[in-house]
C-alpha cells in the first residue's frame, strides 16, 4: 500500500491510499480519483516526504529493549541466589537425588553441561536453564 498527498484542480488537498503507484496512475488516468470536497477529478500528486525510520531511532529502541532484558535477567539471578541453594557442579546429582526421593526437595541452582541437562530431561526431571549473566562492575 502507498499513500499519496493529492490536490484537485480547485486547490483542495487530500490524501488517498493505493495498492501501488501503478494503481494510482491507472485510476487517475481513468478519472476514478476524485476530490472528497468538491468531486473534481482533475487530481495531481503533491510533493511529499516518505516516512522512513531513522537508523539512530531504531538503534536507540534496540538499546532500550536490550537494557530491559538485561535488567530482567539480573533480577532473575538475584531472586535465584536469594531463594535457592547453590550446589555447583553437583547440580545433576542433587536434582536426581531429590527426584528419586533420596534427598529432601528444595530449590537448588548450579551448573550442568549439555549432556547432563539432556540426561535429566530424558529421566523426566524438570529443570530450567537461565542465561547467567556476570555481575556488572
Backbone as CSV, one residue per row, in Angstrom:
resi,resn,N_x,N_y,N_z,CA_x,CA_y,CA_z,C_x,C_y,C_z
1,UNK,0.846,-1.181,0.000,0.000,0.000,0.000,0.890,1.241,0.000
2,UNK,0.382,2.253,-0.676,1.094,3.525,-0.725,0.091,4.657,-0.528
3,UNK,0.505,5.667,0.209,-0.360,6.818,0.458,0.204,8.007,-0.309
4,UNK,-0.684,8.685,-1.035,-0.277,9.886,-1.755,-1.001,11.097,-1.202
5,UNK,-0.276,12.215,-1.137,-0.887,13.514,-0.874,-1.300,14.055,-2.239
6,UNK,-2.577,14.385,-2.381,-3.123,14.809,-3.672,-3.716,16.204,-3.577
7,UNK,-3.918,16.815,-4.752,-4.530,18.137,-4.830,-5.401,18.166,-6.075
8,UNK,-6.635,18.655,-5.909,-7.538,18.722,-7.060,-7.334,20.048,-7.807
9,UNK,-7.988,20.178,-8.955,-7.894,21.387,-9.761,-8.439,22.616,-9.058
10,UNK,-9.283,22.449,-8.068,-9.845,23.567,-7.302,-8.947,23.977,-6.139
11,UNK,-7.848,23.213,-5.918,-6.891,23.568,-4.866,-7.084,22.846,-3.549
12,UNK,-8.044,21.907,-3.457,-8.253,21.162,-2.208,-7.167,20.083,-2.061
13,UNK,-6.585,20.010,-0.887,-5.573,18.995,-0.605,-6.226,17.837,0.152
14,UNK,-5.831,16.618,-0.217,-6.340,15.421,0.471,-5.340,14.295,0.272
15,UNK,-5.556,13.209,0.969,-4.678,12.042,0.816,-5.514,10.829,0.448
16,UNK,-4.870,9.870,-0.205,-5.558,8.647,-0.607,-4.557,7.500,-0.638
17,UNK,-5.061,6.299,-0.358,-4.248,5.087,-0.346,-4.487,4.302,-1.626
18,UNK,-3.398,3.693,-2.155,-3.480,2.873,-3.353,-2.653,1.609,-3.148
19,UNK,-2.993,0.569,-3.903,-2.272,-0.698,-3.785,-0.793,-0.494,-4.093
20,UNK,-0.493,0.272,-5.136,0.874,0.611,-5.515,0.824,1.823,-6.438
21,UNK,1.978,2.308,-6.897,1.990,3.503,-7.735,1.298,3.258,-9.072
22,UNK,1.389,2.038,-9.603,0.724,1.727,-10.872,-0.797,1.818,-10.720
23,UNK,-1.325,1.415,-9.563,-2.770,1.502,-9.337,-3.212,2.955,-9.329
24,UNK,-2.408,3.825,-8.693,-2.755,5.246,-8.715,-2.778,5.766,-10.143
25,UNK,-1.721,5.496,-10.893,-1.621,6.007,-12.261,-2.801,5.547,-13.103
26,UNK,-3.169,4.284,-12.990,-4.292,3.724,-13.755,-5.611,4.393,-13.370
27,UNK,-5.869,4.532,-12.057,-7.120,5.131,-11.592,-7.196,6.613,-11.933
28,UNK,-6.079,7.332,-11.797,-6.072,8.762,-12.103,-6.309,8.982,-13.595
29,UNK,-5.680,8.166,-14.447,-5.854,8.301,-15.896,-7.287,8.002,-16.311
30,UNK,-7.945,7.097,-15.596,-9.328,6.731,-15.913,-10.321,7.703,-15.272
31,UNK,-9.842,8.709,-14.516,-10.731,9.665,-13.873,-11.469,9.085,-12.680
32,UNK,-10.892,8.065,-12.056,-11.550,7.400,-10.926,-11.139,7.983,-9.574
33,UNK,-10.198,8.908,-9.572,-9.770,9.542,-8.320,-10.422,10.913,-8.279
34,UNK,-11.227,11.154,-7.246,-11.969,12.418,-7.145,-11.718,13.074,-5.801
35,UNK,-11.769,14.391,-5.788,-11.609,15.177,-4.567,-12.802,14.907,-3.646
36,UNK,-12.562,14.597,-2.384,-13.668,14.347,-1.457,-14.454,15.617,-1.114
37,UNK,-13.862,16.793,-1.325,-14.544,18.053,-1.011,-15.484,18.495,-2.125
38,UNK,-14.954,18.483,-3.384,-15.765,19.054,-4.472,-16.070,18.069,-5.596
39,UNK,-15.466,16.905,-5.565,-15.724,15.906,-6.599,-14.905,16.084,-7.863
40,UNK,-14.046,17.087,-7.919,-13.206,17.337,-9.102,-12.323,16.119,-9.355
41,UNK,-12.256,15.701,-10.612,-11.449,14.531,-10.970,-10.115,14.922,-11.615
42,UNK,-9.812,16.200,-11.636,-8.509,16.665,-12.097,-7.604,16.673,-10.877
43,UNK,-6.858,15.587,-10.717,-6.088,15.371,-9.491,-4.603,15.206,-9.836
44,UNK,-3.753,15.778,-9.002,-2.301,15.629,-9.173,-1.667,15.328,-7.827
45,UNK,-0.542,14.641,-7.879,0.199,14.345,-6.650,0.886,15.609,-6.157
46,UNK,0.877,15.786,-4.832,1.597,16.888,-4.207,2.949,16.378,-3.743
47,UNK,3.925,17.254,-3.608,5.225,16.824,-3.071,5.037,16.274,-1.655
48,UNK,5.743,15.214,-1.355,5.636,14.609,-0.024,6.954,13.961,0.336
49,UNK,7.183,13.828,1.623,8.385,13.161,2.114,7.982,11.792,2.638
50,UNK,8.656,10.739,2.190,8.304,9.406,2.687,8.666,9.268,4.157
51,UNK,7.889,8.464,4.866,8.173,8.190,6.280,9.158,7.034,6.350
52,UNK,10.416,7.359,6.603,11.466,6.358,6.679,12.003,6.359,8.111
53,UNK,12.056,5.180,8.706,12.571,5.083,10.073,14.053,5.414,10.073
54,UNK,14.436,6.295,10.944,15.843,6.676,11.033,16.604,5.609,11.793
55,UNK,17.793,5.314,11.307,18.609,4.260,11.905,18.927,4.562,13.365
56,UNK,19.170,5.846,13.695,19.532,6.168,15.075,18.363,5.934,16.023
57,UNK,17.127,6.157,15.573,15.959,5.873,16.424,15.792,4.376,16.614
58,UNK,15.965,3.609,15.531,15.848,2.151,15.632,16.928,1.610,16.564
59,UNK,18.132,2.120,16.444,19.226,1.670,17.315,18.924,2.012,18.770
60,UNK,18.367,3.187,19.009,18.025,3.585,20.383,16.947,2.662,20.952
61,UNK,15.956,2.309,20.126,14.912,1.373,20.588,15.516,0.013,20.907
62,UNK,16.441,-0.451,20.060,17.093,-1.736,20.297,17.915,-1.711,21.581
63,UNK,18.646,-0.607,21.805,19.436,-0.495,23.036,18.528,-0.487,24.258
64,UNK,17.408,0.202,24.174,16.476,0.255,25.307,15.884,-1.127,25.577
65,UNK,15.531,-1.845,24.517,14.972,-3.195,24.690,16.016,-4.129,25.294
66,UNK,17.247,-4.038,24.827,18.319,-4.869,25.368,18.556,-4.554,26.839
67,UNK,18.553,-3.277,27.182,18.750,-2.885,28.580,17.646,-3.459,29.462
68,UNK,16.414,-3.465,28.972,15.291,-4.023,29.730,15.486,-5.518,29.961
69,UNK,15.866,-6.236,28.918,16.086,-7.684,29.037,17.216,-7.967,30.019
70,UNK,18.298,-7.220,29.924,19.426,-7.437,30.844,19.027,-7.171,32.289
71,UNK,18.250,-6.107,32.511,17.762,-5.821,33.868,16.924,-6.980,34.395
72,UNK,16.048,-7.511,33.543,15.189,-8.617,33.974,15.999,-9.872,34.277
73,UNK,17.015,-10.151,33.457,17.865,-11.315,33.725,18.641,-11.147,35.029
74,UNK,19.100,-9.949,35.324,19.780,-9.707,36.601,18.805,-9.862,37.770
75,UNK,17.556,-9.447,37.571,16.536,-9.613,38.619,16.291,-11.099,38.880
76,UNK,16.228,-11.887,37.812,16.039,-13.336,37.966,17.223,-13.927,38.728
77,UNK,18.428,-13.526,38.350,19.612,-14.048,39.044,19.566,-13.705,40.530
78,UNK,19.213,-12.468,40.855,19.120,-12.059,42.260,18.115,-12.930,43.011
79,UNK,16.963,-13.165,42.410,15.912,-13.972,43.060,16.384,-15.411,43.275
80,UNK,17.015,-15.993,42.252,17.506,-17.372,42.376,18.544,-17.451,43.489
81,UNK,19.468,-16.523,43.521,20.511,-16.560,44.545,19.951,-16.371,45.957
82,UNK,18.870,-15.594,46.087,18.254,-15.374,47.406,17.434,-16.574,47.874
83,UNK,16.818,-17.299,46.950,15.825,-18.307,47.351,16.242,-19.748,47.103
84,UNK,17.422,-19.960,46.532,17.857,-21.326,46.209,19.229,-21.610,46.807
85,UNK,19.507,-22.895,46.984,20.816,-23.317,47.476,21.727,-23.604,46.291
86,UNK,22.957,-23.073,46.350,23.924,-23.300,45.286,24.611,-24.645,45.511
87,UNK,24.535,-25.537,44.496,25.150,-26.862,44.610,26.299,-27.055,43.622
88,UNK,26.647,-26.007,42.890,27.793,-26.059,41.979,27.654,-27.102,40.893
89,UNK,28.763,-27.822,40.652,28.753,-28.813,39.574,28.086,-30.126,39.988
90,UNK,27.538,-30.181,41.192,26.776,-31.362,41.638,25.283,-31.215,41.315
91,UNK,24.931,-30.240,40.463,23.524,-29.956,40.188,22.762,-31.190,39.703
92,UNK,23.266,-31.872,38.682,22.559,-33.032,38.121,22.378,-34.120,39.185
93,UNK,23.433,-34.386,39.961,23.375,-35.396,41.013,22.325,-35.034,42.072
94,UNK,22.327,-33.772,42.521,21.360,-33.334,43.539,19.925,-33.358,43.004
95,UNK,19.735,-32.953,41.759,18.394,-32.976,41.166,17.869,-34.409,41.103
96,UNK,18.735,-35.357,40.743,18.325,-36.774,40.708,17.967,-37.279,42.109
97,UNK,18.788,-36.946,43.087,18.528,-37.403,44.458,17.163,-36.917,44.936
98,UNK,16.828,-35.664,44.653,15.516,-35.149,45.066,14.402,-35.812,44.265
99,UNK,14.619,-35.995,42.972,13.591,-36.590,42.112,13.246,-38.008,42.571
100,UNK,14.247,-38.770,42.948,14.024,-40.167,43.339,13.784,-40.331,44.842
101,UNK,13.599,-39.222,45.571,13.245,-39.288,46.984,14.401,-39.587,47.911
102,UNK,15.625,-39.479,47.450,16.799,-39.761,48.277,17.237,-38.533,49.078
103,UNK,16.683,-37.379,48.730,17.005,-36.140,49.451,15.733,-35.302,49.507
104,UNK,15.662,-34.458,50.525,14.501,-33.578,50.682,14.449,-32.579,49.515
105,UNK,13.259,-32.368,49.000,13.093,-31.422,47.885,13.260,-29.985,48.385
106,UNK,14.058,-29.236,47.667,14.222,-27.803,47.922,14.777,-27.169,46.655
107,UNK,14.738,-25.865,46.596,15.202,-25.157,45.406,16.723,-25.130,45.366
108,UNK,17.266,-25.521,44.200,18.712,-25.520,44.035,19.067,-24.858,42.703
109,UNK,20.319,-24.448,42.594,20.859,-23.998,41.319,22.329,-24.357,41.279
110,UNK,22.840,-24.494,40.080,24.241,-24.851,39.897,24.536,-25.001,38.419
111,UNK,25.573,-25.773,38.111,25.991,-25.948,36.731,25.705,-27.362,36.251
112,UNK,25.316,-27.447,34.983,25.159,-28.737,34.315,25.519,-28.516,32.847
113,UNK,26.296,-29.459,32.295,26.632,-29.316,30.886,25.476,-29.832,30.022
114,UNK,25.629,-29.728,28.709,24.552,-30.115,27.787,24.133,-31.566,27.974
115,UNK,25.091,-32.471,28.093,24.740,-33.899,28.206,24.043,-34.188,29.537
116,UNK,24.466,-33.536,30.620,23.802,-33.718,31.910,22.368,-33.193,31.860
117,UNK,22.172,-32.019,31.252,20.829,-31.443,31.142,19.923,-32.342,30.309
118,UNK,20.461,-32.892,29.213,19.668,-33.789,28.361,19.310,-35.070,29.118
119,UNK,20.264,-35.618,29.865,20.009,-36.835,30.640,18.917,-36.587,31.687
120,UNK,18.953,-35.431,32.346,17.905,-35.106,33.321,16.541,-35.056,32.634
121,UNK,16.476,-34.401,31.497,15.214,-34.302,30.756,14.740,-35.689,30.321
122,UNK,15.661,-36.538,29.867,15.299,-37.897,29.442,14.735,-38.717,30.599
123,UNK,15.164,-38.411,31.816,14.665,-39.119,33.001,13.372,-38.509,33.531
124,UNK,12.908,-37.434,32.883,11.668,-36.794,33.326,11.868,-35.828,34.477
125,UNK,13.096,-35.403,34.698,13.400,-34.467,35.767,13.354,-33.066,35.182
126,UNK,12.410,-32.282,35.685,12.226,-30.932,35.150,13.234,-29.970,35.763
127,UNK,13.968,-29.321,34.887,14.898,-28.278,35.299,14.743,-27.111,34.341
128,UNK,15.133,-25.941,34.796,15.100,-24.764,33.941,16.507,-24.263,33.703
129,UNK,16.700,-23.681,32.541,18.013,-23.122,32.210,17.852,-21.619,32.066
130,UNK,18.732,-20.895,32.704,18.687,-19.429,32.698,20.032,-18.903,32.229
131,UNK,20.040,-17.958,31.277,21.323,-17.330,30.927,21.868,-16.622,32.165
132,UNK,23.050,-17.008,32.612,23.628,-16.500,33.847,24.596,-15.392,33.497
133,UNK,24.165,-14.169,33.660,24.995,-13.020,33.303,25.990,-12.707,34.403
134,UNK,27.186,-12.310,34.007,28.142,-11.886,35.046,27.658,-10.609,35.705
135,UNK,28.084,-10.423,36.932,27.732,-9.210,37.661,28.424,-8.011,37.019
136,UNK,27.670,-6.895,36.851,28.341,-5.700,36.305,29.297,-5.125,37.332
137,UNK,30.349,-4.491,36.857,31.325,-3.867,37.763,30.752,-2.602,38.340
